[in-house]
């Protein structure tokens, strides 16, 4: 019993001393909370950092080229009538992508096919559409681009993309 009384008294004394202690002598807690989500610690953060570096432009064969370093890889098929792209990368790389596309050929940007709705494949849609490309995708990809989509595993909610960045979805009723 005496042990409990001493423990309680000691705790009360320490608490009262701590209340009047100089705040500078106590360890400061960071007011900035580290965000643990797609764009701060996840793949999105890595894609944004990678986009600061130069793009890798690799000619595969003939008029087929792959661009690496702007989110998902972008495949470019260049023909006389224009360029056909598979995916649009991230908008942070817009100037680098424009330069790479001009280096491939002078043909205009005609079509972009989004393989799926993830940001690293579709964030460049808006500027590519403004540059003249028709954006095309399967209807489920379009659904995710026009609706708010939350991904629990990424701790992130994606807002609908602007109208100019939306793909045209398939119209077939059997899909």
Backbone as ProteinMPNN parsed JSONL, in Angstrom:
{"seq_chain_A": "XXXXXXXXXXXXXXXXXXXXXXXXXXXXXXXXXXXXXXXXXXXXXXXXXXXXXXXXXXXXXXXXXXXXXXXXXXXXXXXXXXXXXXXXXXXXXXXXXXXXXXXXXXXXXXXXXXXXXXXXXXXXXXXXXXXXXXXXXXXXXXXXXXXXXXXXXXXXXXXXXXXXXXXXXXXXXXX", "coords_chain_A": {"N_chain_A": [[0.814, -1.17, 0.0], [1.931, 1.216, 0.806], [3.793, 1.498, -1.236], [2.15, 2.001, -3.479], [1.022, 4.441, -2.745], [3.29, 6.081, -2.722], [3.998, 5.915, -5.39], [1.763, 7.15, -6.638], [1.942, 9.721, -5.526], [4.441, 10.524, -6.504], [3.941, 10.521, -9.227], [2.031, 12.558, -9.396], [3.565, 14.737, -8.554], [5.534, 14.831, -10.605], [3.887, 15.378, -12.791], [2.922, 17.925, -12.125], [5.284, 19.414, -12.125], [6.048, 19.107, -14.798], [4.041, 20.53, -16.026], [4.724, 23.166, -15.544], [7.153, 23.389, -16.716], [9.782, 24.651, -18.785], [8.862, 25.238, -22.086], [10.691, 24.965, -24.159], [12.55, 23.147, -23.362], [11.321, 20.727, -23.603], [10.882, 17.969, -25.882], [10.107, 18.875, -29.18], [7.205, 18.301, -31.065], [6.667, 17.432, -34.382], [4.747, 19.502, -36.421], [4.023, 19.017, -38.934], [2.422, 16.537, -40.603], [3.322, 13.498, -41.906], [2.242, 12.622, -44.996], [0.772, 9.71, -46.152], [0.251, 8.498, -48.976], [-0.746, 7.973, -52.397], [0.444, 10.097, -53.965], [2.36, 11.2, -52.282], [3.964, 9.261, -51.004], [3.703, 7.005, -52.494], [3.456, 5.272, -55.691], [2.788, 7.394, -57.409], [4.313, 9.536, -56.453], [6.863, 8.655, -57.115], [6.67, 8.591, -59.922], [6.313, 11.324, -60.463], [8.765, 12.34, -59.579], [10.516, 10.965, -61.288], [9.772, 12.108, -63.689], [11.139, 14.47, -63.738], [13.563, 13.992, -64.84], [15.273, 13.374, -68.01], [13.386, 12.193, -70.837], [13.327, 8.859, -72.087], [13.814, 7.872, -75.303], [13.062, 5.392, -77.421], [13.576, 3.806, -80.378], [11.727, 1.291, -81.777], [11.153, -0.272, -84.107], [11.064, 0.515, -87.516], [8.464, 2.733, -87.892], [7.714, 2.777, -85.229], [7.854, 3.688, -81.9], [8.921, 3.945, -78.47], [8.261, 5.897, -75.605], [9.73, 6.628, -72.58], [9.466, 7.432, -69.124], [7.568, 9.298, -68.464], [5.404, 8.789, -66.491], [3.386, 6.023, -67.176], [4.704, 3.977, -69.834], [4.764, 5.267, -73.174], [3.581, 4.414, -76.265], [4.339, 5.084, -79.63], [3.064, 5.298, -82.806], [3.942, 6.353, -85.841], [2.765, 7.864, -88.728], [2.053, 8.914, -92.165], [-0.352, 10.357, -92.042], [-0.514, 11.092, -89.406], [0.202, 10.88, -85.827], [-0.268, 8.07, -83.736], [-0.933, 7.328, -80.509], [-0.361, 5.219, -77.698], [-1.52, 5.622, -74.689], [-1.031, 8.546, -72.558], [0.743, 9.547, -70.707], [2.08, 11.725, -68.079], [1.095, 15.061, -67.3], [3.072, 16.771, -66.368], [5.278, 16.277, -67.871], [4.855, 17.476, -70.305], [6.206, 19.412, -72.072], [8.61, 18.068, -72.604], [7.6, 15.77, -73.786], [6.357, 16.854, -76.073], [8.618, 17.779, -77.464], [9.949, 15.321, -77.893], [8.04, 14.0, -79.479], [8.005, 15.671, -81.734], [10.577, 15.239, -82.601], [10.443, 12.601, -83.417], [8.746, 12.668, -85.688], [7.344, 15.041, -88.053], [4.681, 14.76, -88.307], [1.247, 15.316, -87.371], [-0.315, 15.051, -84.102], [-2.718, 12.628, -83.758], [-4.362, 10.509, -82.627], [-4.996, 9.221, -79.338], [-4.948, 6.421, -77.393], [-6.229, 5.356, -74.442], [-5.064, 2.963, -72.255], [-5.997, 2.287, -69.767], [-7.564, 3.86, -66.873], [-5.774, 4.977, -65.01], [-3.899, 7.589, -63.498], [-1.183, 7.999, -64.312], [-1.25, 7.224, -66.909], [-3.135, 8.756, -68.181], [-3.041, 11.48, -67.546], [-1.898, 13.28, -69.318], [-3.834, 13.642, -71.226], [-5.438, 16.023, -71.573], [-3.75, 18.128, -72.62], [-2.905, 16.87, -74.93], [-5.299, 16.466, -76.286], [-5.984, 19.157, -76.699], [-3.988, 19.732, -78.481], [-4.913, 18.57, -80.728], [-5.467, 15.838, -80.777], [-7.62, 12.99, -80.846], [-9.08, 11.447, -78.163], [-9.339, 8.155, -77.11], [-11.003, 5.413, -75.556], [-11.867, 2.408, -73.757], [-15.159, 1.759, -72.459], [-15.251, 1.424, -69.62], [-12.923, 2.645, -68.78], [-13.482, 5.271, -69.525], [-15.611, 5.708, -67.763], [-14.291, 5.829, -65.25], [-12.801, 8.109, -65.675], [-14.67, 10.143, -65.764], [-15.983, 10.133, -63.371], [-15.787, 10.529, -59.782], [-13.269, 8.718, -58.225], [-12.251, 6.54, -55.761], [-9.389, 5.01, -54.428], [-8.671, 2.66, -52.247], [-6.292, 1.256, -51.561], [-4.354, 3.051, -52.334], [-4.868, 5.21, -50.848], [-6.159, 7.486, -51.864], [-8.232, 9.823, -53.6], [-9.429, 10.262, -56.76], [-10.396, 12.955, -58.69], [-12.954, 13.716, -61.16], [-11.782, 14.06, -64.513], [-11.063, 17.05, -66.473], [-13.362, 18.09, -69.068], [-12.138, 18.2, -71.666], [-10.125, 16.366, -71.373], [-11.223, 13.922, -71.352], [-11.847, 10.686, -72.533], [-13.287, 9.307, -75.508], [-15.714, 6.933, -75.15], [-16.364, 3.444, -75.892], [-19.221, 2.592, -77.806], [-20.65, 0.295, -78.147], [-23.241, -1.952, -77.342], [-22.972, -4.494, -76.393], [-20.812, -4.716, -74.752]], "CA_chain_A": [[0.0, 0.0, 0.0], [2.848, 2.337, 0.858], [4.369, 1.597, -2.58], [1.151, 2.628, -4.349], [0.918, 5.844, -2.339], [4.499, 6.762, -3.181], [3.898, 5.995, -6.857], [0.761, 8.157, -6.974], [2.49, 11.028, -5.142], [5.525, 10.834, -7.449], [3.315, 10.843, -10.514], [1.399, 13.877, -9.267], [4.647, 15.715, -8.506], [6.114, 14.935, -11.948], [2.91, 16.019, -13.664], [2.861, 19.357, -11.822], [6.546, 19.995, -12.582], [6.004, 19.127, -16.255], [3.103, 21.572, -16.453], [5.397, 24.461, -15.458], [8.479, 23.29, -17.336], [10.05, 25.514, -19.942], [8.477, 24.472, -23.273], [11.835, 24.739, -25.043], [13.304, 21.981, -22.912], [10.615, 19.506, -23.981], [11.037, 17.687, -27.303], [9.048, 19.429, -30.006], [6.589, 17.379, -32.01], [6.499, 18.024, -35.705], [3.367, 19.841, -36.767], [3.776, 18.487, -40.286], [2.12, 15.11, -40.597], [3.756, 12.861, -43.143], [1.117, 12.033, -45.696], [1.075, 8.401, -46.711], [-0.712, 8.248, -50.033], [-0.228, 7.745, -53.743], [1.276, 11.177, -54.485], [3.402, 11.604, -51.34], [4.893, 8.163, -50.722], [3.417, 5.878, -53.372], [3.95, 5.261, -57.065], [2.635, 8.727, -57.995], [5.476, 10.333, -56.053], [8.013, 8.192, -57.909], [6.464, 9.043, -61.302], [6.564, 12.77, -60.51], [10.213, 12.541, -59.458], [11.132, 10.449, -62.519], [9.459, 13.036, -64.779], [12.114, 15.571, -63.728], [14.695, 13.569, -65.674], [15.001, 13.315, -69.446], [12.661, 11.037, -71.351], [14.074, 7.902, -72.892], [13.125, 7.653, -76.569], [13.657, 4.193, -78.005], [12.974, 3.359, -81.625], [11.577, -0.159, -81.718], [11.395, -0.695, -85.484], [10.329, 1.326, -88.478], [7.811, 3.936, -87.376], [7.215, 2.465, -83.896], [8.777, 4.206, -80.887], [8.402, 3.988, -77.101], [8.749, 7.004, -74.777], [9.736, 6.188, -71.185], [9.821, 8.438, -68.138], [6.429, 10.175, -68.176], [4.379, 7.869, -65.987], [3.433, 4.785, -67.946], [5.349, 4.105, -71.148], [3.905, 5.722, -74.26], [3.968, 3.859, -77.558], [4.009, 6.017, -80.707], [3.074, 4.824, -84.179], [3.936, 7.568, -86.646], [2.49, 7.641, -90.143], [1.892, 10.13, -92.962], [-1.536, 11.092, -91.612], [-0.362, 11.568, -88.038], [0.719, 9.981, -84.789], [-1.21, 7.281, -82.948], [-0.255, 7.037, -79.249], [-0.975, 4.377, -76.677], [-1.394, 6.312, -73.407], [-0.686, 9.962, -72.655], [1.73, 9.956, -69.712], [1.663, 12.742, -67.109], [1.182, 16.414, -67.86], [4.319, 17.408, -65.947], [6.262, 16.028, -68.935], [4.306, 17.98, -71.563], [7.209, 20.011, -72.97], [9.537, 17.004, -73.012], [6.878, 14.894, -74.706], [6.205, 17.58, -77.34], [9.919, 17.746, -78.128], [10.196, 13.949, -78.346], [7.126, 13.706, -80.583], [8.48, 16.417, -82.906], [11.802, 14.586, -83.046], [10.052, 11.36, -84.104], [8.32, 13.087, -87.029], [6.565, 16.277, -88.092], [3.26, 14.399, -88.427], [0.461, 15.799, -86.233], [-0.86, 14.118, -83.125], [-4.078, 12.335, -84.215], [-5.134, 9.669, -81.71], [-4.419, 8.673, -78.11], [-5.775, 5.367, -76.82], [-5.914, 5.106, -73.031], [-5.179, 1.542, -71.931], [-6.839, 2.257, -68.57], [-7.819, 5.19, -66.347], [-4.815, 5.45, -64.013], [-3.347, 8.93, -63.7], [0.098, 8.004, -65.028], [-1.53, 6.888, -68.313], [-4.158, 9.649, -68.74], [-2.898, 12.876, -67.122], [-1.539, 14.084, -70.486], [-4.953, 13.707, -72.169], [-5.945, 17.383, -71.824], [-2.911, 18.886, -73.555], [-2.881, 16.171, -76.215], [-6.568, 16.8, -76.942], [-5.855, 20.554, -77.138], [-3.059, 19.73, -79.623], [-5.589, 17.991, -81.882], [-5.677, 14.387, -80.698], [-8.867, 12.388, -80.394], [-8.772, 10.524, -77.072], [-10.221, 6.996, -77.222], [-10.826, 4.424, -74.499], [-12.956, 1.474, -73.485], [-16.172, 2.461, -71.66], [-14.928, 1.428, -68.187], [-11.909, 3.678, -68.595], [-14.219, 6.529, -69.578], [-16.373, 5.816, -66.512], [-13.401, 6.282, -64.179], [-12.327, 9.465, -65.973], [-15.735, 11.14, -65.583], [-16.526, 10.016, -62.017], [-14.843, 10.516, -58.663], [-12.874, 7.333, -57.97], [-11.367, 6.385, -54.601], [-8.622, 3.762, -54.401], [-8.274, 2.452, -50.847], [-4.895, 0.83, -51.458], [-3.492, 4.211, -52.585], [-5.294, 6.271, -49.95], [-6.309, 8.662, -52.715], [-9.453, 9.98, -54.367], [-9.204, 10.947, -58.026], [-11.536, 13.729, -59.168], [-13.169, 13.573, -62.603], [-10.878, 14.885, -65.313], [-11.78, 18.069, -67.251], [-14.032, 17.552, -70.253], [-11.199, 18.034, -72.766], [-9.212, 15.256, -71.093], [-12.012, 12.689, -71.325], [-11.818, 9.832, -73.721], [-14.554, 8.862, -76.084], [-15.874, 5.523, -74.816], [-17.0, 2.584, -76.886], [-20.675, 2.706, -77.795], [-21.279, -1.006, -78.355], [-24.11, -2.359, -76.217], [-22.635, -5.847, -75.928], [-19.639, -4.684, -73.872]], "C_chain_A": [[0.874, 1.257, 0.0], [3.475, 2.574, -0.516], [3.419, 2.309, -3.536], [1.026, 4.102, -4.016], [2.114, 6.646, -2.822], [4.447, 6.931, -4.695], [2.929, 7.075, -7.277], [1.304, 9.549, -6.668], [3.588, 11.445, -6.114], [4.961, 11.232, -8.796], [2.697, 12.217, -10.483], [2.458, 14.97, -9.265], [5.266, 15.91, -9.88], [5.165, 15.647, -12.9], [2.869, 17.518, -13.405], [4.142, 20.057, -12.258], [6.539, 20.121, -14.106], [5.097, 20.246, -16.757], [3.772, 22.942, -16.452], [6.765, 24.473, -16.121], [8.574, 24.234, -18.527], [9.736, 24.729, -21.207], [9.642, 24.18, -24.195], [12.597, 23.488, -24.632], [12.602, 20.668, -23.253], [10.843, 19.235, -25.462], [9.835, 18.233, -28.074], [8.51, 18.355, -30.939], [6.403, 18.11, -33.326], [5.029, 18.297, -35.956], [3.026, 19.314, -38.148], [3.567, 16.984, -40.191], [2.549, 14.544, -41.942], [2.553, 12.188, -43.785], [1.556, 10.74, -46.362], [0.0, 8.066, -47.738], [0.019, 8.157, -51.364], [0.757, 8.821, -54.207], [2.37, 11.638, -53.534], [4.425, 10.506, -51.084], [4.724, 6.983, -51.664], [4.0, 6.036, -54.761], [3.849, 6.636, -57.718], [3.809, 9.629, -57.68], [6.71, 9.939, -56.874], [7.886, 8.643, -59.366], [6.759, 10.536, -61.439], [8.059, 13.064, -60.434], [10.923, 12.096, -60.743], [10.919, 11.415, -63.681], [10.38, 14.251, -64.8], [13.314, 15.255, -64.627], [14.295, 13.593, -67.151], [14.181, 12.078, -69.786], [13.63, 10.122, -72.085], [13.23, 7.642, -74.135], [13.811, 6.484, -77.25], [12.882, 3.781, -79.251], [12.923, 1.835, -81.599], [11.824, -0.798, -83.079], [10.545, 0.175, -86.391], [9.758, 2.585, -87.848], [7.172, 3.724, -86.002], [8.264, 2.836, -82.852], [8.127, 4.114, -79.519], [9.074, 5.154, -76.367], [8.628, 6.562, -73.326], [10.141, 7.336, -70.277], [8.721, 9.434, -67.834], [5.278, 9.318, -67.685], [4.512, 6.542, -66.696], [4.126, 5.015, -69.277], [4.317, 4.51, -72.191], [4.439, 5.128, -75.55], [3.48, 4.806, -78.64], [4.146, 5.296, -82.047], [2.925, 6.061, -85.042], [3.754, 7.224, -88.115], [2.317, 8.964, -90.868], [0.737, 10.993, -92.471], [-1.424, 11.635, -90.196], [0.178, 10.506, -87.106], [-0.431, 9.352, -84.012], [-0.459, 6.878, -81.687], [-1.06, 6.079, -78.404], [-0.55, 4.968, -75.344], [-0.786, 7.706, -73.588], [0.331, 10.425, -71.62], [1.174, 10.998, -68.755], [1.953, 14.135, -67.654], [2.451, 17.155, -67.462], [5.389, 17.286, -67.039], [5.855, 16.625, -70.279], [5.368, 18.521, -72.514], [8.204, 18.968, -73.472], [8.872, 16.062, -74.019], [6.694, 15.565, -76.066], [7.504, 17.532, -78.138], [10.206, 16.36, -78.688], [9.312, 13.608, -79.535], [7.545, 14.431, -81.86], [9.748, 15.804, -83.483], [11.485, 13.309, -83.827], [9.618, 11.673, -85.53], [7.519, 14.383, -86.92], [5.066, 16.007, -88.184], [2.495, 14.876, -87.191], [0.015, 14.672, -85.305], [-2.327, 13.883, -83.485], [-4.918, 11.576, -83.185], [-4.3, 9.294, -80.487], [-5.413, 7.645, -77.591], [-5.312, 5.16, -75.383], [-6.11, 3.628, -72.738], [-6.048, 1.329, -70.694], [-6.827, 3.655, -67.959], [-6.76, 5.73, -65.39], [-4.127, 6.735, -64.467], [-2.069, 8.938, -64.536], [-0.054, 7.625, -66.5], [-2.44, 7.914, -68.978], [-3.972, 11.129, -68.405], [-2.516, 13.797, -68.279], [-2.672, 14.238, -71.494], [-5.333, 15.135, -72.542], [-5.077, 18.125, -72.834], [-2.837, 18.202, -74.917], [-4.175, 16.416, -76.992], [-6.509, 18.234, -77.484], [-4.939, 20.669, -78.356], [-3.667, 19.05, -80.852], [-5.884, 16.512, -81.831], [-7.103, 14.049, -80.278], [-8.476, 11.358, -79.344], [-9.813, 9.407, -77.106], [-9.925, 6.039, -76.069], [-12.04, 3.51, -74.426], [-13.903, 2.141, -72.487], [-15.881, 2.456, -70.156], [-13.834, 2.436, -67.857], [-12.585, 5.044, -68.584], [-14.991, 6.754, -68.277], [-15.506, 6.357, -65.39], [-12.877, 7.7, -64.429], [-13.398, 10.519, -65.699], [-16.368, 11.096, -64.192], [-15.41, 10.144, -60.986], [-14.549, 9.059, -58.334], [-11.909, 7.299, -56.793], [-10.689, 5.02, -54.668], [-8.088, 3.592, -52.979], [-6.797, 2.128, -50.704], [-3.924, 1.996, -51.641], [-3.808, 5.367, -51.649], [-5.477, 7.577, -50.72], [-7.651, 8.633, -53.447], [-9.137, 10.807, -55.601], [-10.484, 11.662, -58.428], [-11.751, 13.44, -60.652], [-12.215, 14.497, -63.361], [-11.687, 15.937, -66.07], [-12.32, 17.476, -68.553], [-13.066, 17.299, -71.411], [-10.235, 16.871, -72.594], [-9.935, 13.912, -71.104], [-11.935, 11.964, -72.652], [-13.227, 9.631, -74.251], [-14.638, 7.372, -75.803], [-16.513, 4.746, -75.943], [-18.514, 2.67, -76.737], [-21.378, 1.364, -77.947], [-22.054, -1.43, -77.127], [-23.728, -3.717, -75.661], [-21.396, -5.87, -75.041], [-20.018, -4.413, -72.453]], "O_chain_A": [[0.597, 2.226, -0.707], [3.667, 3.721, -0.92], [3.858, 3.144, -4.328], [0.934, 4.932, -4.921], [1.957, 7.777, -3.283], [4.816, 7.983, -5.217], [3.231, 7.849, -8.185], [1.14, 10.463, -7.475], [3.651, 12.61, -6.506], [5.445, 12.169, -9.432], [2.824, 12.974, -11.446], [2.279, 16.011, -9.897], [5.503, 17.048, -10.286], [5.605, 16.441, -13.732], [2.79, 18.306, -14.347], [4.084, 21.196, -12.721], [6.978, 21.137, -14.644], [5.363, 20.841, -17.801], [3.429, 23.794, -17.271], [7.46, 25.488, -16.08], [7.58, 24.56, -19.175], [10.289, 23.645, -21.396], [9.581, 23.214, -24.956], [13.224, 22.841, -25.47], [13.223, 19.606, -23.199], [10.986, 20.182, -26.236], [8.689, 18.066, -27.657], [9.276, 17.592, -31.53], [6.022, 19.28, -33.352], [4.175, 17.438, -35.736], [1.851, 19.183, -38.489], [4.451, 16.254, -39.744], [2.173, 15.064, -42.992], [1.929, 11.303, -43.2], [2.578, 10.689, -47.045], [-1.014, 7.442, -47.425], [1.244, 8.253, -51.431], [1.795, 8.496, -54.783], [3.24, 12.406, -53.944], [5.618, 10.783, -50.961], [5.528, 6.051, -51.632], [4.916, 6.828, -54.982], [4.724, 7.012, -58.499], [4.254, 10.398, -58.531], [7.498, 10.796, -57.275], [8.878, 9.035, -59.98], [7.38, 10.964, -62.412], [8.56, 13.937, -61.143], [11.827, 12.78, -61.223], [11.775, 11.533, -64.558], [10.399, 14.988, -65.785], [13.992, 16.162, -65.11], [13.131, 13.804, -67.49], [14.27, 11.052, -69.111], [14.633, 10.576, -72.634], [12.071, 7.239, -74.033], [14.984, 6.562, -77.614], [11.697, 3.454, -79.188], [13.945, 1.172, -81.42], [12.602, -1.745, -83.199], [9.417, 0.524, -86.043], [10.505, 3.412, -87.325], [6.209, 4.404, -85.649], [9.403, 2.371, -82.902], [6.903, 4.196, -79.413], [10.28, 5.371, -76.485], [7.55, 6.164, -72.885], [11.037, 8.116, -70.602], [8.921, 10.335, -67.019], [4.286, 9.142, -68.392], [5.609, 5.993, -66.81], [4.132, 6.134, -69.79], [3.145, 4.142, -72.1], [5.607, 5.313, -75.89], [2.346, 5.282, -78.587], [5.203, 4.756, -82.374], [1.902, 6.744, -84.986], [4.485, 6.406, -88.674], [2.424, 10.026, -90.254], [0.83, 12.221, -92.481], [-2.164, 12.546, -89.823], [0.554, 9.408, -87.514], [-1.42, 10.005, -83.681], [0.542, 6.167, -81.768], [-2.291, 6.121, -78.393], [0.599, 4.844, -74.921], [-0.137, 8.01, -74.589], [0.744, 11.584, -71.648], [-0.041, 11.147, -68.625], [2.928, 14.35, -68.374], [2.863, 18.083, -68.159], [6.301, 18.11, -67.111], [6.463, 16.3, -71.299], [5.41, 18.106, -73.673], [8.593, 18.989, -74.64], [9.502, 15.615, -74.977], [6.856, 14.918, -77.101], [7.492, 17.276, -79.342], [10.655, 16.231, -79.827], [9.776, 12.995, -80.497], [7.45, 13.868, -82.95], [9.972, 15.838, -84.693], [12.18, 12.976, -84.787], [10.066, 11.023, -86.475], [7.077, 14.768, -85.837], [4.268, 16.943, -88.141], [3.032, 14.846, -86.083], [-0.022, 13.503, -85.687], [-3.107, 14.834, -83.517], [-6.055, 11.957, -82.905], [-3.09, 9.081, -80.571], [-6.584, 7.959, -77.375], [-4.152, 4.83, -75.135], [-7.198, 3.092, -72.947], [-6.748, 0.323, -70.582], [-6.149, 4.545, -68.473], [-6.864, 6.89, -64.991], [-3.823, 6.929, -65.644], [-1.901, 9.81, -65.388], [0.914, 7.697, -67.259], [-2.523, 7.954, -70.206], [-4.699, 11.962, -68.946], [-2.793, 14.995, -68.216], [-2.494, 14.898, -72.517], [-5.531, 15.426, -73.721], [-5.594, 18.692, -73.797], [-2.719, 18.872, -75.943], [-4.15, 16.558, -78.215], [-6.941, 18.489, -78.608], [-5.087, 21.583, -79.166], [-3.021, 18.959, -81.895], [-6.496, 15.975, -82.755], [-7.707, 14.742, -79.458], [-7.638, 10.494, -79.601], [-11.015, 9.67, -77.129], [-8.778, 5.87, -75.656], [-13.101, 3.814, -74.97], [-13.471, 3.016, -71.736], [-16.242, 3.415, -69.474], [-13.825, 3.014, -66.77], [-12.291, 5.879, -67.728], [-15.017, 7.867, -67.753], [-15.93, 7.247, -64.653], [-12.545, 8.41, -63.479], [-13.067, 11.674, -65.429], [-17.204, 11.94, -63.87], [-14.24, 9.898, -61.282], [-15.469, 8.256, -58.18], [-10.867, 7.953, -56.822], [-11.334, 4.006, -54.932], [-7.167, 4.295, -52.563], [-6.123, 2.665, -49.825], [-2.793, 1.939, -51.158], [-3.11, 6.382, -51.647], [-5.016, 8.634, -50.292], [-8.137, 7.578, -53.855], [-8.635, 11.926, -55.494], [-11.545, 11.042, -58.498], [-10.837, 12.972, -61.33], [-11.888, 15.586, -62.89], [-12.882, 15.742, -66.291], [-11.796, 16.487, -69.066], [-13.173, 16.268, -72.075], [-9.6, 16.438, -73.556], [-9.311, 12.873, -70.886], [-11.956, 12.563, -73.728], [-14.215, 9.77, -73.53], [-13.735, 6.621, -76.174], [-17.129, 5.321, -76.84], [-19.017, 2.809, -75.622], [-22.606, 1.313, -77.878], [-21.578, -1.284, -76.001], [-24.131, -4.056, -74.549], [-20.969, -6.945, -74.619], [-19.15, -4.352, -71.583]]}, "name": "protein", "num_of_chains": 1, "seq": "XXXXXXXXXXXXXXXXXXXXXXXXXXXXXXXXXXXXXXXXXXXXXXXXXXXXXXXXXXXXXXXXXXXXXXXXXXXXXXXXXXXXXXXXXXXXXXXXXXXXXXXXXXXXXXXXXXXXXXXXXXXXXXXXXXXXXXXXXXXXXXXXXXXXXXXXXXXXXXXXXXXXXXXXXXXXXXX"}
